[in-house]
Amino acid sequence: MTIYRLFEEPIFPDPEEADPDGLLAVGGDLSPTRLLTAYSNGIFPWYSEDSPILWWSTNPRLVVLPHEFHMPRSLRRVLNKGTFTFTLDTDFAGVINGCAHSPRPEQDGTWIVDEMVEAYSMLHELGYAHSIEAWQDGELVGGLYGLSLGSAFFGESMFFAVPDASKAAFAVLVNQLTAWGFTLIDCQQTTDHLLRFGAHEMQRFRYLSMLREAMDVPTREGRWRFDNQQ
């Protein structure tokens, strides 16, 4: 398989040309234009501090279709108790740094390197990257962040400082995305807890077809607020 090297122009090869592990290209940069081009074509960066920028289009792809989201009963009880309060786009820096510094099972270090924090923070300032925060007693205890393009949300990472905080935040976010008419939540990598939410693996060609349809919808840019939040 050919691994493409990227140069200055923010263009990518066909994602169907990725190798069996999903690696498509190497190099380039994390400029807003290149990142938005990548995500709109089903491609995302994922690499470590001692590596060049690597671009991926995995097959199969883990997705959540908002109308198929499954709420575990235990999590519904947590939400009904009012254990947490939630906000949108209130502390993006706190969420992305929480994700960057959270230990991950079977991982040595983090893939959310400093240049990624800077790049996605810029996308947040531009109105494309968003966060949901979970609060308890005035403290940020969990959340997640990702990108929004068209009717697709690309989940990047989540963290929690107390049990259930990130899961609850994800459930609340899916509820709001459903109300806004989002059709696709891209989870990128398969994990057991996402499978419990009704996520399922989708072949790349079907994912790309759904993504193209999602890109035909205007992007909900700017700072997000819940529908019931002034």
TAHU-V628622 format. One line per field, one symbol per residue. ss: DSSP state (H for helix, E for strand, - for the rest). phi: phi as a letter, one per 20 degrees, with the letter a starting at -180 (. if undefined). psi: psi as a letter, one per 40 degrees, with the letter a starting at -180 (. if undefined). A space follows every 10 residues. Layout:
ss: ???
phi: ???
psi: ???
This chain:
ss: ---EEE---- ----HHH--- --EEEEE--- -HHHHHHHHH ---EE----- ---EEE---- EEEE-HHH-- --HHHHHHHH H---EEEE-- -HHHHHHHHH ---------- ---HHHHHHH HHHHH---EE EEEEEE--EE EEEEEEEEE- -EEEEEEEEE ----HHHHHH HHHHHHHHH- ---EEEEE-- -HHHHH---E EE-HHHHHHH HHHHH----- ----------
phi: .ededecffe ccfggfeffg eofdbcombd fgffffffff dmcbeaadfe cffddcbfbf decdegfdfd egffffffff fmgcdccdle bgffffffff defdgmcdnc eefgffgfff fffffenddc ccdddblmdf drrbcadcbl ddddfdacbb dcgmffffff fffggffffe nfdbdedmdf cfffffenfb ecfgffgfff ffffffegfe enfecfgede
psi: ihhihiadhg iiihdeeiid eehdiiaaaf idddddddde efiiihiidf iihhhigihi hhihhdeehh hidddddddd efdiiiihfd gddddddddd ehihhfhhai egiddddddd dddddeedii ihhhihfehh eiaiiaihhb fihhhdiiii eiiedddddd ddddddddde eiehhhecih iddddeeeii hhiddddddd ddddeehihg iahiiideh.
